[in-house]
Amino acid sequence: MSDPSIWQQIFDFTDYGELLALVHNSLVAGAVLGVVGGLISTFVMMRDLPFAVHGTSELSFAGAAGFLLAGASVVAGAITGSIVAALLIGALGSRARDRNSIIGVLMPFGLGLGVLFLSLYKGRAANKFGLLFGQIAAVDTPRLTALVVTSAVVVVALLVLWRPLTFASTDPELAEARGVPVRLLSPVFMLLLGLTVAMSVQVVGALLALSVICTPAAAAMRVTASPALVPILSVAFAVTATVGGTLLELGSLNIPISPYVTTISFLIYVVCRMIGNVRTTRGWSARAGAAASSAELALEGRA
């Protein structure tokens, strides 16, 4: 039988109403990150870049930890690390095999460098823990402002580049033949991805950024193939995970937000996968029935 005290640590809503009024910035940050993460998640899955997200988050963590050690802005450090990683991956990894090799080299280097910086840091332990596993409750007004401004830049850029980026992501050879600047779009997208990863690291931590930037579109693509519905569902799933995780984390004792966000995101994916499997099974059954009917009609015609 489970120890009741464990559940009380995970879900404790004794003073929930009073605490809810204190997390306005956190809820806004979660919603903003959900919108940006849901939008860019669509292209991450189309371009097969989940591994790149993880590699970028490791260097973002290293940058944030380095700036924390130096007494500078953690936000600036996270953005710097993400941009460096994104530009390296975008510039050096034109082919999938090369890109994955580069990411495989960058990931342990970034994580090791970040651990070194945190080991040397003598400040609050919560700051160290938050970089790895998230600390959305500590989102102050300056950090929220930086997050909103960065998100606005990413969203506007994605909307401007949406059509050529979609074309280049689905069929790069044909897109290049039609005059789409495929080679230019790749580093530009990696730069936007790096900015998004930097924001995610500040909310859910470096180790679990995939739940915001990859899982939403992966879930959406299980239930629809519509180019219009996938980003809409992806944003809805990401916002649900981030805002829902924030609301659940508020009722916990000394537990970061990342377990709640990742659990909600995972459950959404499982449900979407089940729905997709049911639709696929029904589709096969319908096609098999139609084929059988056609065969019967053909046999009757021959008779």
N, C-alpha and C positions, 0 to 999 in steps of 0.2 A: 504494500500500500504506500502511496506517495506521501511524503512529508508535507503537511499543509503549509508549513512555513515557506517552502520553496514557491508555492503558488502565490502566497502573499507577497513575496518579493517581486514576482513577475507581474501580477495583477493586483494592485492595491489602489482602490478608488475612494478612499476615505474622505480626502479633502479635494476631490477632483474638480469641483466647481470653482473653488478658490484658485487652484493651480492653473486652470484653463485660461483665466484672464491674464496670466503672466507669460504666455507662450505665443503671443500674437506674431512676433517676428519669426518664430520657429515654423508656425503654420504657413506663413507667407513664403518663407524659404523653401519649405517642402513642396508647396504648390508650384512655385517657379521652377524648381529643379525637375519636378515631374513633367512639366510642359516641355522643357528643353531636352531632358533625357528621353522622353517619349518620341519627340520628333527625330532626334539624331539616331535613336535606336533603329529606326527604319532603315537608314542607310548603312548602319553598322552590320545589320544582318544581310542586307542586299550585297554588300561588298565583302562579306565574310571576314569581319574584323574583330570578333570578340576577344581573340588573343591579344590584339593590339591594344584594346581597352585595358586589359590587365597589365600589360607592360607599361603603358603610359601612366597608370595609377601608381605603379611602384616608384617611378621617377618623380611623380608629383609628390608622393609621400616623402621622398628624399629631399626635395626642394623645400617643402613645408618644414620638415624637421631641421634642415640647415638654417633656415631663416629664424626658426624658433630659438635655436641655439645662439644665434647672433643677436637676438633681441629685436629682430625686424618683424615685419608683417607676415603672418602665416599664410594669408591669402595670396600675397605677392609671391611667396615661396612656392606655393602649390601651383600657381599659374606658370611660373618660370620653369619648374621641373616638367610640367606637362607639355609646355611649348617645345622645350628642348627634345623631349622624347618623341613628340609628334613629328617634328621636323626631321629628326634622325630616321625614324621609321619611314616617313614619306619620301625622303631623299634617297635612302639606301636600299629600300626594299620594293623594287618595282614588281618583282615576281613573288608569288605567294610563298614559295620555299625560302627565298632569300629573306623575305619579311619575317617569317616565323623564326628563322635562325637568329636574326638581329634581335627580335623581341626576347628570345630565349636567353640571349646574352645580357640584354638590358635589365630584365626582371630581377635576377639575383643581385646584380650590381646595385640597382636602385634600392632594393630592400636592405641589402647589407649596409649601404651608405646611410640610409635612414636610421637603421638600428644603431649605427655608430654615433650619429648625431644625438639621438635620444639618450644614449648611454652617457654622453658627456653633459647633457642638459640636467641642471640641478634644480629646476623649478618644480611647479606643481605636477604631480603624477597624472592628474586628470588631463592635462594638455598632451602628454605622451599617449595616453590611452585613446584620447579622442581622435588623433591622427590615424590610428589603425582601425578603429571600430565606430567612429562617429560620435559627435557631441552636439546635436542640433539644438539642445536646450540652451547652449551658450552663444547662440547667434545674437550678437548685439547689432545696434543700428548701423554702424559703419560697415560691418561685415555684410549685413543684409543689403545695404546700398551697393556695395561692390558686386555682390551676387546678382542683383537685379540688373545692373548696368551690363555686366558680362553676358548675362542671359539674353538681354535685348539685342546685343551685337550678334550673338550666335543665331538667334531666331530670324533676325532680319536677313542675315547672310544666307541662311538656309532657304528662306522664301525666295530670295533673288536667284539662287542657284538651283532651285528645286528641279526644274525640267531638265536642264543639261546634266545635272548630277544624277538624276534618275536614269537618263539615257546612258550615261557613261557607266553607271553601276550595273545595269542589266545586260548591255551588249557593248563593251568598250571598243571592240574592233569596228563595228558598224558606226558607232558614234564618232570615232576618229575619222572614218571615211567620209562622214557627213560634215566634217569641219568642227566638231565639238572639241575644245581644248582639253582632252582627256588627261594629258600629262600635267597640265597646270591645275586641274581640278583636284588631283590626288593630294598634293601637299596642302592646298587650301582646305580641303575637307579634313585632313589630319590636324590642321591648326584649329579648326572649329571643334573637332573631337577632343583635342587637348584642353581647350578652355572648358568644355563640358565636364571632362574628367576632373579637372581642378576643382570645379564647384561640387562635384559629387564627393570627392575626398573630404571636403569640409563638412559634409552632412552625414554620409554613411561610412566614411573611413576608406582608407586605401585598399583594404583587402576585399571589400564587398561592393565596389562601385559597379560591378557587372550587373547587379540586381536592378539598377536604375537605367543603365545604358544598353543592356542587351536583352534581358528577359522580357520587357514589355512588348517589343516588336516580335520576338520569338513566339510569344503567346498569341499575339494578334494574327500572325501568319498561319497559325494552326486552325483558325476559324474562318478566315477569308483570304482570298487572293486579289481582292480589289485594291488597286493602287490608291484609291481615295479613302477606303475604310481602314486600311492597315495603319496609317499614321494617326487617324482619329482614335482608333481603339488603343493604339500604343500609348498615346498621351493619357487617355482615360485610365489605363492600367497603371501607368507610372505615377500619376497623381494620386490614385487610390492607395498605392503602396506607400508613398512618401508621407502623405497627409494622414492616412490611417496609422502608419507606424509612429508618427509623431503623437497622435492622440493616445495610442496604447502605451508608448514609452512614458508619457506623463504620469501614468498610474503605476509606475514601477519604482523600485528602490535600487539605485546605483547600477542600473542596467542600461547600456547604451542603446541607441535607436536601431542600430543595424540588425539585430535579431528580429525585430518586429517588421521592418521594411522587407527584409529578405524572405521572411516567412509568408507575408501577404503576397509578395511577388511570385513566390514559388507556388502557392496555392492557386493563384490566378492562372499560372502556366499549366498546372495539372488539370484544372477544370477545362481550359481551352483545348488541351491535348485530348481529353476525353471526348469533348464535343467534336473535335476534328476527326477522331477515330470513328465515332458513330456516323458522321456524315460520309466518311470514306466507305465504310461498310455498306451503308444504304445505297451509295452511288454504285458500288460494285454489284450489289444485288439487283438494282434497277437495270443496269446494263446487261447483266446476265439474263434477267427475265426478258428484256427486249430481244436479245440475241436468240434465246430459245423460241420466242414467239415467231421471229423471222424464219428460223429454221423449220418450224412446224408449217408455216404458210408455204414455204418453198417446197416441202415434201408433199403437201396437199396439192400444190399446183402441178407437180410432176405426176401425181397419181391421176 
